Amino acid sequence: MSKKVIFSGIQPSGRLMLGNYLGALKNWVKLQDDYDCLYCLVDMHAITVPQDPRELRNRTYEGLAVYLAAGLDPAKNIIFAQSHVPAHAELGWLLTCNAYMGELSRMTQFKDKSARDQNIGVGLFTYPVLMAADILLYQTDLVPVGQDQKQHLELARDIAIRVNNTYGDAETAKDGTVTVKNPIFRVPEPYIPPVGARIMSLQNPSAKMSKSDADLNATVFLDDSDDAIRKKIKRAVTDSGSEIVFAPEREEKAGVTNLISIQAAITGKDPRAIVDSYAGKQYGHLKVETAEVVVELLRPLRERYQTMLQDKGELDRILAQGAERAAERAAPTLRRMYEAVGFLTRAPRPADR
């Protein structure tokens, strides 16, 4: 029985941080033995907002080095840069022609950003369609997503169903049930990790931890020194009380709950058991011990990352190999979609063979 296909990616638009590791990378490593995994550095998504070209190139190398340092094995996974596989952009355009203005206008991230700035690029409006192309190109079964990305995955599912119904030999029964005999795309499902999928800001625990946060004390970066990690967690916002509880439903306890969530995601312990271990203790104890748990997690990862980043030749080799494998996997889906919309058959390119 063939393994189910998983696709996911992270933008190389800033320093990767603790939330990226606990919410994504840690779980990706667990998935690589049981699933057929493709992990992408989505650099084409990164340019939906202005980027310094030199920094984007460096961040892409750094992102790959972090993937490897976290434990992703290029022999078990297809690891590549999105821009190295032209099929992403090609399918993205085909799907854009099958997407609707209304559904893109309802995307929460677009609405939030457009409310703050009227002069935003068209790419920021249409990038959820490119995300759909990323997923559908590989006949993906499962997509690891956090709660903030579920809406984008729903769009990918909607577009897949629409294209299948339009081009995939759909038949409608008398009761209105639609059966597609020859679907072009597999309709993906979400894979949401049960713990650690959402790590919050240390300074504003009602918001998700972000690598683009202007307040550097809000985010623990994967390449932070041990001392920097300790200082940031020591300064983490809690509240004016002293009760150590795990209470996601209580806004005033969001900071304390976040620290417990971080410990739970790293250690695998039940949050309630962590709370019990702090009976009679103060917030200071929670912060110190959380900091040490994070330090012990990130120190070896940081050391491996720094070593890997020194060998750009090896990183280039891994990216080239990953792009070749991804292009080979993508070619049949793209070719099928080209034929479905009525494009003339062409001689296969090297990547299609």
Beta strands, then each sheet from edge to edge (+ up, - down):
strand 1: 5-10
strand 2: 36-41
strand 3: 77-81
strand 4: 142-144
strand 5: 170-172
strand 6: 178-180
strand 7: 189-191
sheet 1: 1+ 2+ 3+
sheet 2: 4+ 7+
sheet 3: 5+ 6-
end
